[in-house]
Amino acid sequence: MRCLPLALSCLALGCAAYYPPQDVTATLNQAVHAAQIQVERRNPLAAEQLTEAVLRIDPGHPAARGVRESLSSSNVRFLFGRSPVGSNRARRMPVDRSVGARIGLYLPDRFFDLLDVISFDLHLGLGALVNVHVTRAVQIGAGGRATGGIGWHDHRSLGVLAQTESEFVLPGVGAQAYLGALAGTSGLLAVGDALAGVHSPSAELYQEYRDYWAVGVSLTAVVIGLDVDLHPLDLADFLVGFSTFDFLHDDFAATRGLGLSHSERALLWKLSDIGRSKRTMEAYLATVEAERGT
């Protein structure tokens, strides 16, 4: 965790980390071991999160596939499938709370649902970029930037956002490369994705990180900028939430967090960083191919 500020600074400047194959192997094994411990603790959602991160790096990792098979009967696997609502759906563990607890959490849940409706980021950095979107299906944008900022971000994250981005997009189509990391009240979250052609909510960027359905504007002018988004699905979740129906799966009355430790969250961030490094992945996969004879 002490390396996080340096990592975020590096990301904001657009630099790419390199991890040698033996470091990647060790990190994957650590994550699988952590997932196995979470299985023993009967926390399948945390185990699935860790296993999913490993299999994105190495789909053939034997131990990770073994953990995945042990989770095949889990009722939380649906949270990791592709969904039209994308990143708006919270990955939280279902929980059966008492009537008193549900009553006590009713107003806090409505408050946090309301906070989800708007997100913003004030940032400093370098670049020139403008993007106006009424969902990512209807957007116009061009430019590039490398910035770091603070704000209230997606995933109920009050904290820091570092991002590098370049794009030229028109309604329905375009090219975009994005690399970003959040560190805040929601923990650590990082993603890298390159999109070309038609943007759809099934893209990893919109499933894991950015709200495809948001309406808003992004503006960076030389050294300063602002991003502001309105989230229609979160607005709908807030309104129907008064009936206690929680279609985005984020109410405290019916769910709880992953239960990941700081070290496990750091592992997830490192695995995401590994996956974004082309040089690292090429070296690791070449080593794996030689070792496994594939």
Summary of the structure (lengths in Angstrom):
residues: 294
radius of gyration: 19.4
end to end distance: 35.8
largest distance: 58.3
contacts: 968
relative contact order: 0.19
helix: 42%
strand: 31%
